[in-house]
Amino acid sequence: METKVILDEINKLPIEDKMYVVERTIKSIREIETKEKMTKAVSEMIEEYRSNKELTVFTEIDSVKKD
């Protein structure tokens, strides 16, 4: 659907429904941005975690069995 058609349809809605559309659209955009930022951060840090043992030193404790 073209943007103009979508906007025309939104303009026909009552104000409450328009607000709902706006709120859901903003929420969706924020979720996408958050996911993209997290993916980028993971990509940037993965090699650091692989090569820098100081970042993972405490994970060795996790594998120690408790009596």
Backbone as JSON Lines, residues from 0, in Angstrom:
{"i":0,"aa":"M","n":[0.85,-1.18,0.0],"ca":[0.0,0.0,0.0],"c":[0.9,1.24,0.0]}
{"i":1,"aa":"E","n":[0.53,2.21,-0.76],"ca":[1.32,3.44,-0.86],"c":[1.12,4.31,0.38]}
{"i":2,"aa":"T","n":[2.13,5.08,0.7],"ca":[2.1,5.95,1.87],"c":[0.93,6.92,1.81]}
{"i":3,"aa":"K","n":[0.69,7.5,0.67],"ca":[-0.41,8.46,0.53],"c":[-1.74,7.82,0.88]}
{"i":4,"aa":"V","n":[-1.95,6.6,0.42],"ca":[-3.21,5.9,0.7],"c":[-3.33,5.64,2.2]}
{"i":5,"aa":"I","n":[-2.24,5.22,2.81],"ca":[-2.25,4.96,4.25],"c":[-2.59,6.24,5.02]}
{"i":6,"aa":"L","n":[-1.93,7.33,4.66],"ca":[-2.19,8.61,5.34],"c":[-3.63,9.07,5.13]}
{"i":7,"aa":"D","n":[-4.14,8.88,3.93],"ca":[-5.54,9.25,3.67],"c":[-6.49,8.45,4.55]}
{"i":8,"aa":"E","n":[-6.2,7.17,4.7],"ca":[-7.05,6.32,5.54],"c":[-6.94,6.69,7.02]}
{"i":9,"aa":"I","n":[-5.74,7.0,7.45],"ca":[-5.55,7.42,8.84],"c":[-6.31,8.71,9.11]}
{"i":10,"aa":"N","n":[-6.3,9.62,8.17],"ca":[-7.01,10.9,8.34],"c":[-8.51,10.71,8.49]}
{"i":11,"aa":"K","n":[-9.04,9.61,8.04],"ca":[-10.47,9.34,8.16],"c":[-10.85,8.82,9.54]}
{"i":12,"aa":"L","n":[-9.86,8.41,10.31],"ca":[-10.11,7.82,11.62],"c":[-10.45,8.87,12.67]}
{"i":13,"aa":"P","n":[-11.17,8.46,13.71],"ca":[-11.37,9.37,14.84],"c":[-10.03,9.59,15.55]}
{"i":14,"aa":"I","n":[-9.94,10.65,16.29],"ca":[-8.69,11.05,16.93],"c":[-8.09,9.95,17.8]}
{"i":15,"aa":"E","n":[-8.93,9.23,18.54],"ca":[-8.42,8.15,19.41],"c":[-7.72,7.08,18.6]}
{"i":16,"aa":"D","n":[-8.3,6.73,17.48],"ca":[-7.7,5.71,16.62],"c":[-6.42,6.22,15.96]}
{"i":17,"aa":"K","n":[-6.42,7.5,15.6],"ca":[-5.2,8.09,15.05],"c":[-4.07,8.02,16.06]}
{"i":18,"aa":"M","n":[-4.38,8.36,17.31],"ca":[-3.37,8.31,18.38],"c":[-2.86,6.89,18.56]}
{"i":19,"aa":"Y","n":[-3.75,5.93,18.5],"ca":[-3.37,4.53,18.63],"c":[-2.4,4.14,17.51]}
{"i":20,"aa":"V","n":[-2.71,4.53,16.29],"ca":[-1.84,4.22,15.16],"c":[-0.46,4.85,15.36]}
{"i":21,"aa":"V","n":[-0.43,6.09,15.8],"ca":[0.83,6.78,16.03],"c":[1.63,6.08,17.13]}
{"i":22,"aa":"E","n":[0.97,5.78,18.24],"ca":[1.64,5.12,19.35],"c":[2.22,3.77,18.95]}
{"i":23,"aa":"R","n":[1.44,2.98,18.24],"ca":[1.92,1.66,17.8],"c":[3.06,1.78,16.8]}
{"i":24,"aa":"T","n":[2.99,2.78,15.94],"ca":[4.05,3.0,14.96],"c":[5.34,3.39,15.65]}
{"i":25,"aa":"I","n":[5.26,4.3,16.6],"ca":[6.45,4.72,17.35],"c":[7.03,3.53,18.12]}
{"i":26,"aa":"K","n":[6.17,2.75,18.76],"ca":[6.63,1.58,19.51],"c":[7.36,0.62,18.58]}
{"i":27,"aa":"S","n":[6.81,0.39,17.42],"ca":[7.42,-0.52,16.45],"c":[8.79,-0.01,16.0]}
{"i":28,"aa":"I","n":[8.87,1.27,15.74],"ca":[10.14,1.88,15.32],"c":[11.18,1.74,16.43]}
{"i":29,"aa":"R","n":[10.78,2.0,17.66],"ca":[11.72,1.89,18.8],"c":[12.19,0.44,18.97]}
{"i":30,"aa":"E","n":[11.3,-0.52,18.8],"ca":[11.69,-1.92,18.92],"c":[12.7,-2.3,17.84]}
{"i":31,"aa":"I","n":[12.47,-1.83,16.64],"ca":[13.4,-2.11,15.54],"c":[14.75,-1.46,15.83]}
{"i":32,"aa":"E","n":[14.73,-0.2,16.27],"ca":[15.99,0.5,16.59],"c":[16.75,-0.21,17.71]}
{"i":33,"aa":"T","n":[16.03,-0.63,18.73],"ca":[16.66,-1.32,19.85],"c":[17.3,-2.62,19.38]}
{"i":34,"aa":"K","n":[16.58,-3.37,18.58],"ca":[17.12,-4.64,18.07],"c":[18.36,-4.39,17.22]}
{"i":35,"aa":"E","n":[18.32,-3.37,16.37],"ca":[19.47,-3.05,15.53],"c":[20.67,-2.62,16.37]}
{"i":36,"aa":"K","n":[20.42,-1.82,17.4],"ca":[21.51,-1.38,18.29],"c":[22.12,-2.56,19.04]}
{"i":37,"aa":"M","n":[21.27,-3.46,19.52],"ca":[21.76,-4.63,20.24],"c":[22.56,-5.54,19.32]}
{"i":38,"aa":"T","n":[22.08,-5.73,18.12],"ca":[22.79,-6.56,17.15],"c":[24.15,-5.96,16.83]}
{"i":39,"aa":"K","n":[24.19,-4.66,16.65],"ca":[25.46,-3.97,16.38],"c":[26.42,-4.11,17.56]}
{"i":40,"aa":"A","n":[25.9,-3.93,18.77],"ca":[26.74,-4.03,19.97],"c":[27.31,-5.44,20.11]}
{"i":41,"aa":"V","n":[26.49,-6.44,19.85],"ca":[26.97,-7.82,19.93],"c":[28.05,-8.06,18.89]}
{"i":42,"aa":"S","n":[27.83,-7.57,17.69],"ca":[28.82,-7.74,16.62],"c":[30.15,-7.08,16.98]}
{"i":43,"aa":"E","n":[30.07,-5.92,17.6],"ca":[31.28,-5.2,17.97],"c":[32.02,-5.87,19.13]}
{"i":44,"aa":"M","n":[31.28,-6.5,20.03],"ca":[31.9,-7.05,21.23],"c":[32.27,-8.53,21.13]}
{"i":45,"aa":"I","n":[31.74,-9.26,20.18],"ca":[31.95,-10.7,20.15],"c":[33.43,-11.07,20.05]}
{"i":46,"aa":"E","n":[34.16,-10.39,19.21],"ca":[35.58,-10.69,19.08],"c":[36.33,-10.31,20.35]}
{"i":47,"aa":"E","n":[35.92,-9.23,20.98],"ca":[36.54,-8.83,22.24],"c":[36.36,-9.91,23.3]}
{"i":48,"aa":"Y","n":[35.18,-10.47,23.38],"ca":[34.94,-11.54,24.36],"c":[35.71,-12.81,24.01]}
{"i":49,"aa":"R","n":[35.89,-13.06,22.73],"ca":[36.65,-14.24,22.32],"c":[38.13,-14.1,22.65]}
{"i":50,"aa":"S","n":[38.66,-12.91,22.52],"ca":[40.1,-12.73,22.67],"c":[40.54,-12.18,24.02]}
{"i":51,"aa":"N","n":[39.66,-11.55,24.78],"ca":[40.03,-10.94,26.05],"c":[39.51,-11.8,27.2]}
{"i":52,"aa":"K","n":[40.37,-12.62,27.74],"ca":[39.98,-13.54,28.81],"c":[39.54,-12.82,30.07]}
{"i":53,"aa":"E","n":[39.96,-11.6,30.28],"ca":[39.53,-10.84,31.45],"c":[38.02,-10.61,31.47]}
{"i":54,"aa":"L","n":[37.41,-10.58,30.3],"ca":[35.97,-10.36,30.22],"c":[35.18,-11.61,30.57]}
{"i":55,"aa":"T","n":[35.81,-12.76,30.47],"ca":[35.09,-14.01,30.72],"c":[35.66,-14.8,31.88]}
{"i":56,"aa":"V","n":[36.54,-14.2,32.67],"ca":[37.19,-14.92,33.75],"c":[36.2,-15.52,34.75]}
{"i":57,"aa":"F","n":[35.13,-14.84,35.04],"ca":[34.17,-15.35,36.02],"c":[33.29,-16.47,35.47]}
{"i":58,"aa":"T","n":[33.25,-16.65,34.18],"ca":[32.44,-17.75,33.64],"c":[33.06,-19.1,33.99]}
{"i":59,"aa":"E","n":[34.34,-19.13,34.29],"ca":[34.98,-20.38,34.7],"c":[34.4,-20.85,36.03]}
{"i":60,"aa":"I","n":[34.01,-19.94,36.87],"ca":[33.42,-20.29,38.16],"c":[32.11,-21.04,37.95]}
{"i":61,"aa":"D","n":[31.37,-20.67,36.91],"ca":[30.08,-21.3,36.63],"c":[30.23,-22.79,36.37]}
{"i":62,"aa":"S","n":[31.34,-23.22,35.84],"ca":[31.5,-24.62,35.5],"c":[32.03,-25.46,36.66]}
{"i":63,"aa":"V","n":[32.4,-24.83,37.75],"ca":[32.88,-25.55,38.93],"c":[31.67,-26.15,39.66]}
{"i":64,"aa":"K","n":[31.73,-27.45,39.89],"ca":[30.63,-28.1,40.58],"c":[30.7,-27.85,42.07]}
{"i":65,"aa":"K","n":[29.55,-27.62,42.65],"ca":[29.46,-27.42,44.1],"c":[29.2,-28.77,44.76]}
{"i":66,"aa":"D","n":[29.83,-28.98,45.92],"ca":[29.62,-30.22,46.66],"c":[28.43,-30.13,47.57]}
